């Protein structure tokens, strides 16, 4: 539960950031927390705390948040003259989603 509530808190902090660097940092933290939420949602489902219908709904919402934060962080990186980790973000995101879907079906 803590990871799920942290997403909103970090997003709120990002929108009140005192600098672009602070905004970027809080956005990345929100992304990490959203990904952690996917892990916990999968764990709850695998252990029977969420039925399939609950899981699909909650996972879809959390996954959409991950996608939003990935897009935000990619945009922040593309605006950064020092470069960023665009490929790293999308690759991690892709791998995590595929691993998650495989573990749920097995």
C-alpha positions in Angstrom: 0.0 0.0 0.0 2.8 2.4 0.8 4.3 2.3 -2.7 0.9 3.0 -4.2 0.3 6.1 -2.1 3.8 7.3 -2.6 3.2 7.6 -6.4 0.6 10.4 -5.8 2.7 12.0 -3.1 5.8 12.2 -5.3 3.7 13.4 -8.2 2.3 16.2 -6.0 5.8 17.1 -4.9 6.9 17.2 -8.5 4.2 19.7 -9.4 5.3 21.9 -6.6 9.0 21.5 -7.4 11.4 24.4 -6.7 13.5 23.7 -9.8 13.5 21.7 -13.0 16.0 19.3 -11.4 13.7 18.8 -8.4 10.7 18.2 -10.8 12.8 15.7 -12.7 13.9 13.9 -9.5 10.4 13.7 -8.1 9.1 12.4 -11.4 11.6 9.6 -11.5 10.8 8.7 -7.9 7.1 8.6 -8.8 7.9 6.3 -11.8 9.9 4.0 -9.5 7.1 3.8 -7.0 4.6 3.2 -9.7 6.7 0.3 -10.9 6.9 -1.0 -7.4 3.2 -0.9 -7.2 2.9 -3.2 -10.2 5.1 -5.7 -8.3 2.9 -5.6 -5.3 -0.3 -5.9 -7.3 1.1 -8.9 -9.1 2.1 -10.4 -5.7 -1.3 -9.9 -4.3 -2.9 -11.5 -7.3 -0.6 -14.5 -7.3 -1.3 -15.1 -3.6 -5.1 -14.9 -4.0 -5.7 -11.6 -2.3 -7.0 -10.2 -5.6 -9.3 -12.1 -8.0 -8.8 -11.8 -11.7 -11.3 -9.0 -12.2 -9.8 -6.9 -9.4 -6.3 -7.6 -10.6 -7.0 -6.6 -14.2 -8.6 -3.3 -13.2 -6.0 -2.3 -10.7 -3.1 -3.4 -12.8 -4.4 -1.5 -15.8 -4.7 1.7 -13.8 -1.2 1.3 -12.3 0.3 0.4 -15.7 -1.2 3.5 -17.2 0.5 5.6 -14.5 3.8 3.9 -15.3 3.3 4.8 -19.0 2.5 8.4 -18.1 5.6 8.7 -15.9 7.8 7.0 -18.5 6.6 9.5 -21.1 7.2 12.4 -18.7 10.7 11.2 -17.8 11.6 10.7 -21.5 10.4 14.2 -22.3 12.5 15.6 -19.4 15.5 13.7 -20.6 15.1 14.9 -24.2 14.9 18.5 -22.9 18.1 18.0 -20.9 21.2 19.1 -22.8 23.3 16.5 -20.8 21.2 13.7 -22.3 19.2 11.1 -20.5 18.3 7.5 -20.3 15.5 7.3 -22.8 16.4 3.8 -24.1 17.0 2.5 -20.6 13.6 3.6 -19.4 11.7 2.1 -22.3 13.7 -1.1 -22.2 13.2 -1.6 -18.4 9.5 -0.8 -18.8 9.1 -3.2 -21.7 11.0 -6.0 -19.9 9.0 -5.5 -16.7 5.6 -5.6 -18.4 6.6 -8.8 -20.2 7.9 -10.5 -17.1 4.8 -9.5 -15.2 2.4 -10.9 -17.8 4.3 -14.1 -18.0 4.4 -14.6 -14.2 0.6 -14.0 -14.0 -0.2 -16.6 -16.6 2.1 -19.3 -15.3 
